[in-house]
Every structure is written in structure tokens, then in C-alpha cells.
């Protein structure tokens, strides 16, 4: 399996070993566009891997802070209570860059920037940039993707 994220079309494609499309999902990448620098709030480009899978078995809409479940379940009421919170829900695929100097090590390290593919509130718009660097997905979609990809799955972010 391989994941290909296309910034211009705001899509994530899951490809089989032969490169054939298994499934395509609408996503939302960074509203600041693409970029690799720490603190840029941009989505990093290039080759990555899924370094860690977090949240197996968690309920849909489970809230994560610093990769730990808080015990909360996102709801419109909870969202209204904390309007400025960056919601990381349901599952996390933590990315690590594979290209030293581009997206790995130093000031461009994707993993140290805490860049994930993760679930989002149902109200989050997909198909349009809106995150602070991560790749947002619908909760049902991230559950499906999470089950299909093992750790170290290659991820290519193009844009």
C-alpha cells in the first residue's frame, strides 16, 4: 500500500502495491499552503512514512490532545464550548519525513512538527485547505484508512 496526497485537488489516494487506486478521499490540508519549516503551519511536501498509528479501537469522535485520548467525544456542543481548539479526532497517522534536509531533521522535520493524517469534526470542510499543517479527514474515512495501512506505509505529499 501507498498513500498519495495531492494538495491542488485536496485528495488522498490509497494505492495498492502495483500503484492502482484502491480508494480516493477528500481531505483538507494547511490553509497556509505548503512548506516544510517548523512553525510555518504549512503542509510538508515530499516522501514520508506512517511512523505511528494512534487510536486503534477508540470510538468515532474520540478527542486526542498530544496524541492521548482525553476521554471526550466531540459534539457540536463541545465544539461551541472550545471554539479555537484544533480538533484531532478518532485516529492519528503520525508522519515522518524520509528526505533529510527537505522534510527530515533540523528545522524541517515533519515528525517533530507533529504532522498527522487525522479525523476531524463532521462540520470541517473537506476539499479545501483549512488545517494548521496536518491532513484532515472525515472520521469514517480515517477509520477505514487506518485499518488498511500498516506502520511504515509510504506517503507522498505533492503540491
C-alpha positions as CSV (number, residue, x, y, z in Angstrom):
1,X,0.0,0.0,0.0
2,X,1.0,3.6,-0.6
3,X,-0.7,6.9,0.2
4,X,-0.6,9.8,-2.2
5,X,-1.8,13.2,-1.1
6,X,-2.4,15.8,-3.8
7,X,-2.5,19.4,-2.4
8,X,-4.1,21.1,-5.5
9,X,-7.1,18.7,-5.6
10,X,-7.2,18.2,-1.8
11,X,-7.4,14.4,-2.2
12,X,-5.7,11.4,-0.6
13,X,-5.4,8.3,-2.7
14,X,-4.8,4.9,-1.3
15,X,-2.8,2.8,-3.9
16,X,-2.1,-0.9,-3.9
17,X,1.4,-2.4,-4.4
18,X,1.1,-2.1,-8.2
19,X,0.1,1.6,-7.9
20,X,-3.6,1.0,-8.7
21,X,-6.2,3.2,-7.0
22,X,-7.9,1.4,-4.1
23,X,-9.8,4.5,-2.8
24,X,-9.8,8.3,-3.0
25,X,-10.8,10.5,-0.1
26,X,-11.4,14.3,0.2
27,X,-9.0,15.9,2.7
28,X,-8.2,19.3,4.0
29,X,-4.5,20.4,4.1
30,X,-3.0,23.6,5.6
31,X,-4.7,26.9,5.0
32,X,-1.1,28.4,4.9
33,X,-0.3,26.2,1.9
34,X,2.8,24.0,1.5
35,X,6.1,24.3,3.3
36,X,8.4,22.4,5.5
37,X,9.7,24.9,8.1
38,X,8.9,24.4,11.7
39,X,6.4,27.0,12.8
40,X,5.1,27.6,9.3
41,X,1.7,25.9,9.8
42,X,2.1,24.6,6.3
43,X,1.7,21.0,5.0
44,X,5.1,19.5,4.2
45,X,5.8,18.0,0.8
46,X,7.8,15.0,-0.4
47,X,8.2,11.4,0.7
48,X,7.1,10.4,4.2
49,X,6.2,7.2,6.1
50,X,3.5,6.5,8.6
51,X,5.7,6.4,11.7
52,X,3.0,5.6,14.2
53,X,-0.7,4.6,14.3
54,X,-2.6,6.0,17.3
55,X,-6.1,5.4,18.4
56,X,-6.9,1.8,17.4
57,X,-10.2,0.9,18.9
58,X,-11.1,4.4,20.0
59,X,-14.7,5.4,19.4
60,X,-15.6,7.7,16.4
61,X,-15.2,11.4,17.5
62,X,-12.8,10.5,20.4
63,X,-10.8,13.7,21.1
64,X,-6.9,13.5,21.2
65,X,-4.6,16.0,22.7
66,X,-0.8,15.4,22.4
67,X,-1.7,12.0,20.9
68,X,-3.6,10.9,24.0
69,X,-7.3,10.4,24.3
70,X,-8.9,12.9,26.6
71,X,-12.0,10.8,27.3
72,X,-14.1,13.4,25.5
73,X,-16.2,12.7,22.4
74,X,-16.5,15.6,20.0
75,X,-20.0,17.1,19.6
76,X,-21.3,20.4,18.3
77,X,-21.8,21.4,21.9
78,X,-18.2,20.6,22.8
79,X,-17.1,22.4,19.7
80,X,-19.0,25.5,20.7
81,X,-17.6,25.3,24.2
82,X,-14.0,25.4,22.8
83,X,-14.2,27.3,19.5
84,X,-10.5,27.9,19.0
85,X,-9.4,24.3,19.6
86,X,-7.6,22.4,16.8
87,X,-9.7,19.2,16.9
88,X,-7.8,15.9,16.4
89,X,-10.3,13.1,16.4
90,X,-10.8,9.3,16.1
91,X,-7.4,8.1,14.7
92,X,-3.9,9.5,14.1
93,X,-1.4,8.5,11.4
94,X,1.8,10.3,12.5
95,X,4.0,11.1,9.6
96,X,7.8,11.2,9.5
97,X,9.8,12.7,6.6
98,X,12.0,10.4,4.5
99,X,14.2,13.1,2.9
100,X,16.9,14.6,5.1
101,X,17.2,18.4,4.6
102,X,13.8,18.6,2.9
103,X,11.3,17.1,5.5
104,X,13.5,15.3,8.0
105,X,15.9,16.5,10.6
106,X,16.7,20.1,11.7
107,X,14.1,22.9,11.1
108,X,12.2,20.8,8.5
109,X,11.4,17.6,10.5
110,X,7.8,16.5,9.8
111,X,7.7,14.3,12.8
112,X,8.9,16.9,15.2
113,X,6.3,19.3,13.7
114,X,3.7,16.8,14.8
115,X,2.2,16.4,11.3
116,X,-0.6,13.8,11.2
117,X,-3.3,12.5,9.0
118,X,-6.3,12.6,11.4
119,X,-10.0,12.7,11.9
120,X,-11.9,16.0,12.1
121,X,-15.4,17.2,13.2
122,X,-18.1,16.5,10.7
123,X,-18.5,20.2,10.3
124,X,-14.9,20.6,9.0
125,X,-14.9,21.4,5.3
126,X,-13.1,18.8,3.1
127,X,-11.7,19.6,-0.4
128,X,-10.5,23.0,0.7
129,X,-7.4,23.9,2.7
130,X,-8.2,24.7,6.4
131,X,-5.7,22.9,8.8
132,X,-2.6,24.2,10.5
133,X,-0.4,21.8,8.8
134,X,-2.0,18.3,9.2
135,X,-4.1,16.4,6.7
136,X,-7.7,16.3,8.0
137,X,-10.1,13.6,7.0
138,X,-13.7,12.7,7.8
139,X,-13.9,10.3,10.8
140,X,-15.3,7.4,8.8
141,X,-12.6,7.8,6.2
142,X,-9.7,7.9,8.7
143,X,-11.1,4.8,10.4
144,X,-11.2,3.0,7.0
145,X,-7.7,4.2,6.0
146,X,-6.2,3.4,9.5
147,X,-7.4,-0.3,9.1
148,X,-5.8,-0.6,5.7
149,X,-2.4,0.8,6.2
150,X,0.4,-0.7,8.3
151,X,3.1,1.3,10.0
152,X,5.9,2.5,7.6
153,X,3.4,2.8,4.7
154,X,5.0,5.3,2.2
155,X,3.2,8.6,1.9
156,X,3.9,11.1,-0.9
157,X,2.7,14.6,-0.5
158,X,2.6,16.5,-3.8
159,X,1.8,20.2,-4.3
